[in-house]
Amino acid sequence: MLLFVYVVDVEVANEKQVLNRFAEDKNVRVAPDTNYYPVAKAPQNLPERPLGIGFGPCGLFAALTLAQMGFNPIVLERGKDVRRRTKDTWGLWRKKILTPESNVQFGEGGAGLFSDGKLYSQIKDPKFYGRKVMQEFVKAGAPEEILYVSKPHIGTFRLTGVVSSMREEIRRLGGEVRFETKVDDFIIHNGRIEGVVLGNGEEIRSRYVVLALGHSSRDTFRRLHERGVYVEAKPFAIGFRIEHPQSMIDQARLGKFAGHPELGAADYKLVHHARNGRAVYSFCMCPGGTVVAATSEPNKVVTNGMSQYSRNERNANAGIVVGISPEKDYPGGPLAGIALQESLEANAFILGGKDYCAPAQLVGDFLKARLSTKFGEVIPSYKPGVLLGDLTVSLPQYVIQAIQEALPEFGKQIRGFDRPDAVLTGIETRTSSPVRITRDAETFQSLNVRGLYPAGEGAGYAGGILSAGVDGIKVAEALAKAMLADLA
Ligand SMILES: Cc1cc2nc3c(=O)[nH]c(=O)nc-3n(C[C@H](O)[C@H](O)[C@H](O)COP(=O)(O)OP(=O)(O)OC[C@H]3O[C@@H](n4cnc5c(N)ncnc54)[C@H](O)[C@@H]3O)c2cc1C
């Protein structure tokens, strides 16, 4: 039997009477007020404008919230607008041409643009900021169902339209969004941010700066560290992408209801605690999606996954990753996690044949540590292509051992998960930021630079589109309040 569970939100004429009538029924209660109420309003003669660095989901929601409160933010984004960025990104996938400042990671919409557009998160959200994120997406053209389905997703194609219409809304409200504008340096005096220096040498002065860099802006992380901004190493995870036929996952998860139009393509979430003390888990599962080349740097290979709204590609894919930490695995200081990512990604580039193809191996061969030479039924979706070989040399041995142990265990939960012809594509290294740009829990400002608001995934305060958007709203509110307090 197929059961659908609904939570129904209704307005009634006489609320008191209705509540009295259902006083004993735990399933009937007053719905919380999920409306968003701005916390500040900028005065007419604002003496300076806040800056936002980065226009991913975090920078976008920070800028939108500030613009809605009248603070006329200026957003500086190193990449291009969605239309030109999409062309550049396809350049890598179709023609093996990487544009280092305009790709899967950099450009309007941030890393979330070419994604599955999954919009759920496990963050605590007592103020319902997540609801504002969803409502703004719907206003900008996302399907209305994201407001009520349990696992909403937009898909990459629709996200591009949503993001560009939100950018226009920011402009309409008095904000400014500048593309191809990389922040190269930071002007800091006596523990206070005073402005930024752009790649072309131009200085922009502001004492209020939102730092929403994403996890791949390694040059900027290094610059912040050089300038003395407090940065620390943080844990992240590394591994591979795995692909199976979506029909196999549907069958294993939904049984006789596989293919039911109301259920769509099935997803999964898996965890295994390996004997060597490592946790192996599935990450960013994309039902009916594709594996994509996600590097932003020349001569590196890194994978991720995305899907369209319809989720009707042949394969299901997910990261199968192992948690690693600075204490155990990269103890060399705040930037050691970045150095580890760089060396693994450079090695993957070589294993893939030095032309942006990714190294890949069949699961059966990976488990027996032998070279793969030909595909079975599963044909990997990674563009621009894969080179079959031996992935057991691509990551540290504790990671390989943990994944070799986990796959057969996952096969017990999802029949066929460890089938010999499932394909692993390497490598997944950018699961989250390798650094935290630590901020004060109350003021949201950097621990040692006033006026600097580290935010979103790159600063270590979000992991995903929804949580990055929510963090952007929180930081915008903190910045607006601080600016008004300074003016008082
Ligand atoms: C292929 C892929 C699929 C994904 N799928 C999903 C998914 O389905 N669901 C989900 O929740 N999450 C997904 N994610 C993760 C999600 O995209 C990120 O968690 C989210 O985008 C983080 O938001 P952010 O704004 O903090 O950073 P980002 O989105 O990374 O944005 C940071 C922006 O800052 C800009 N920038 C960096 N440095 C500078 C500088 N010095 N000067 C100017 N601009 C700068 C960058 O160009 C970038 O546009 C996916 C990620 C990828 C790569």
The ligand as an SDF file (V2000), in Angstrom:
LIG
                    3D

 53 58  0  0  0  0  0  0  0  0999 V2000
   27.9000   20.2830   -8.7820 C   0  0  0  0  0  0  0  0  0  0  0  0
   27.3620   20.6640   -7.4260 C   0  0  0  0  0  0  0  0  0  0  0  0
   26.1170   20.1680   -7.0270 C   0  0  0  0  0  0  0  0  0  0  0  0
   25.5690   20.5350   -5.8020 C   0  0  0  0  0  0  0  0  0  0  0  0
   24.3130   20.0830   -5.4830 N   0  0  0  0  0  0  0  0  0  0  0  0
   23.6970   20.5760   -4.3830 C   0  0  0  0  0  0  0  0  0  0  0  0
   22.3400   20.2910   -4.1250 C   0  0  0  0  0  0  0  0  0  0  0  0
   21.6540   19.6120   -4.8780 O   0  0  0  0  0  0  0  0  0  0  0  0
   21.7880   20.7940   -2.9910 N   0  0  0  0  0  0  0  0  0  0  0  0
   22.4860   21.5720   -2.1230 C   0  0  0  0  0  0  0  0  0  0  0  0
   21.9310   22.0120   -1.1130 O   0  0  0  0  0  0  0  0  0  0  0  0
   23.7790   21.8650   -2.3610 N   0  0  0  0  0  0  0  0  0  0  0  0
   24.3920   21.3970   -3.4690 C   0  0  0  0  0  0  0  0  0  0  0  0
   25.6990   21.7250   -3.7150 N   0  0  0  0  0  0  0  0  0  0  0  0
   26.4170   22.5250   -2.7260 C   0  0  0  0  0  0  0  0  0  0  0  0
   25.9740   23.9680   -2.7890 C   0  0  0  0  0  0  0  0  0  0  0  0
   26.0900   24.3960   -4.1060 O   0  0  0  0  0  0  0  0  0  0  0  0
   26.8190   24.8340   -1.8630 C   0  0  0  0  0  0  0  0  0  0  0  0
   26.6720   24.3380   -0.5550 O   0  0  0  0  0  0  0  0  0  0  0  0
   26.3670   26.2830   -1.8970 C   0  0  0  0  0  0  0  0  0  0  0  0
   26.4200   26.7950   -3.2100 O   0  0  0  0  0  0  0  0  0  0  0  0
   27.2460   27.1400   -0.9870 C   0  0  0  0  0  0  0  0  0  0  0  0
   26.8270   28.4660   -1.0880 O   0  0  0  0  0  0  0  0  0  0  0  0
   27.7870   29.6850   -0.7860 P   0  0  0  0  0  0  0  0  0  0  0  0
   27.0490   30.8950   -1.2360 O   0  0  0  0  0  0  0  0  0  0  0  0
   28.2570   29.6170    0.6050 O   0  0  0  0  0  0  0  0  0  0  0  0
   29.0730   29.4710   -1.7050 O   0  0  0  0  0  0  0  0  0  0  0  0
   29.1720   29.3190   -3.2850 P   0  0  0  0  0  0  0  0  0  0  0  0
   27.8970   28.8660   -3.8560 O   0  0  0  0  0  0  0  0  0  0  0  0
   30.3760   28.5090   -3.5530 O   0  0  0  0  0  0  0  0  0  0  0  0
   29.4060   30.8110   -3.8040 O   0  0  0  0  0  0  0  0  0  0  0  0
   30.5820   31.5170   -3.5730 C   0  0  0  0  0  0  0  0  0  0  0  0
   30.7500   32.5760   -4.6540 C   0  0  0  0  0  0  0  0  0  0  0  0
   31.8090   33.4550   -4.2730 O   0  0  0  0  0  0  0  0  0  0  0  0
   32.5430   33.8220   -5.4220 C   0  0  0  0  0  0  0  0  0  0  0  0
   33.8830   34.2340   -4.9900 N   0  0  0  0  0  0  0  0  0  0  0  0
   34.8080   33.4670   -4.3570 C   0  0  0  0  0  0  0  0  0  0  0  0
   35.9220   34.1820   -4.1080 N   0  0  0  0  0  0  0  0  0  0  0  0
   35.7100   35.4290   -4.5820 C   0  0  0  0  0  0  0  0  0  0  0  0
   36.5040   36.5950   -4.6300 C   0  0  0  0  0  0  0  0  0  0  0  0
   37.7310   36.6260   -4.1380 N   0  0  0  0  0  0  0  0  0  0  0  0
   35.9760   37.7020   -5.2110 N   0  0  0  0  0  0  0  0  0  0  0  0
   34.7100   37.6980   -5.7200 C   0  0  0  0  0  0  0  0  0  0  0  0
   33.9220   36.5990   -5.7180 N   0  0  0  0  0  0  0  0  0  0  0  0
   34.4030   35.4710   -5.1410 C   0  0  0  0  0  0  0  0  0  0  0  0
   32.5400   32.5570   -6.2580 C   0  0  0  0  0  0  0  0  0  0  0  0
   32.7780   32.8400   -7.6100 O   0  0  0  0  0  0  0  0  0  0  0  0
   31.1520   31.9940   -6.0000 C   0  0  0  0  0  0  0  0  0  0  0  0
   30.2170   32.4090   -6.9750 O   0  0  0  0  0  0  0  0  0  0  0  0
   26.2920   21.3720   -4.9280 C   0  0  0  0  0  0  0  0  0  0  0  0
   27.5550   21.8530   -5.3180 C   0  0  0  0  0  0  0  0  0  0  0  0
   28.0840   21.5170   -6.5470 C   0  0  0  0  0  0  0  0  0  0  0  0
   29.4360   22.0380   -6.9470 C   0  0  0  0  0  0  0  0  0  0  0  0
  1  2  1  0
  2  3  1  0
  2 52  2  0
  3  4  2  0
  4  5  1  0
  4 50  1  0
  5  6  2  0
  6  7  1  0
  6 13  1  0
  7  8  2  0
  7  9  1  0
  9 10  1  0
 10 11  2  0
 10 12  1  0
 12 13  2  0
 13 14  1  0
 14 15  1  0
 14 50  1  0
 15 16  1  0
 16 17  1  0
 16 18  1  0
 18 19  1  0
 18 20  1  0
 20 21  1  0
 20 22  1  0
 22 23  1  0
 23 24  1  0
 24 25  2  0
 24 26  1  0
 24 27  1  0
 27 28  1  0
 28 29  2  0
 28 30  1  0
 28 31  1  0
 31 32  1  0
 32 33  1  0
 33 34  1  0
 33 48  1  0
 34 35  1  0
 35 36  1  0
 35 46  1  0
 36 37  1  0
 36 45  1  0
 37 38  2  0
 38 39  1  0
 39 40  1  0
 39 45  2  0
 40 41  1  0
 40 42  2  0
 42 43  1  0
 43 44  2  0
 44 45  1  0
 46 47  1  0
 46 48  1  0
 48 49  1  0
 50 51  2  0
 51 52  1  0
 52 53  1  0
M  END
$$$$
